[in-house]
Amino acid sequence: MLKRRRFKQSKTLHERLADEAARLREEAQALAPGRRREMLLRRARQDETAIQIESWLHSSGLRAPT
């Protein structure tokens, strides 16, 4: 049986998503309008949405259903 490789992340999920979103937006700005640029911008928006969801999930106002 294969053993799973594990490692500790040096950055939080929020930081990794923010870094990737910024990198994707920079890469998209360098491209001419087209399919590749739209794909990069879409992935950047998905990362930003994931940041918002992650923040919401970790907020103190969130409670378990009763």
N, C-alpha and C positions, 0 to 999 in steps of 0.2 A: 504494500500500500504506500502511496506517495505521501510524504509529509508536507504540510502546508508551510510555506515560507512566510514568516511574520516579521514586521519591522515597525518601529515607532515612527510616527509622523513628527517632523520637526516643526511644522506649522499647523495651525488649527484649520478645520474645514473651511471656515469663513475666510481665512487668509488665502488659502489655496484657490478657492473659487473666485475671490476678488482679483487675485493675480492673473488667473487664466482669462477672466473677462476683460481685464485691461489689455493683456497681450493680444487677445483676439481682436479687440477694437482697433488697436494700433496696426495690426496686420491688415485688417479690412480697409483702413484709411489709405494704405499704400496701394491698394488695388483699384482698378477702374470698375465702374458699375458693372455688375454681372452676377452670374450664378455663384461663383466662389465667394465673392464679397458678401452676398446675401446669406450664404450658409454660415460664414464666420460671425456675422452680426446676430444671426439667430442663435448660435451657440453661446454668444456673449449674453444675450437676453436670458437664455435658459440658466446660465450660471448666476445671473443677478436675481432671478426668480428663486433659485435654490437658496441663495443667501437670505432672502426675505422669509422663506419657509423655515429655514434652520433657525433664524432669529425668533420667529413666532413660536416654534416648538420649544425653545429654551426660555421663553418669557415667563415671568412669575405669575401672570394672569391666567395661564393655561392650567386647567384643572381636569382631573379624571372624571368621566361620567359617573353619576351616582345612581 
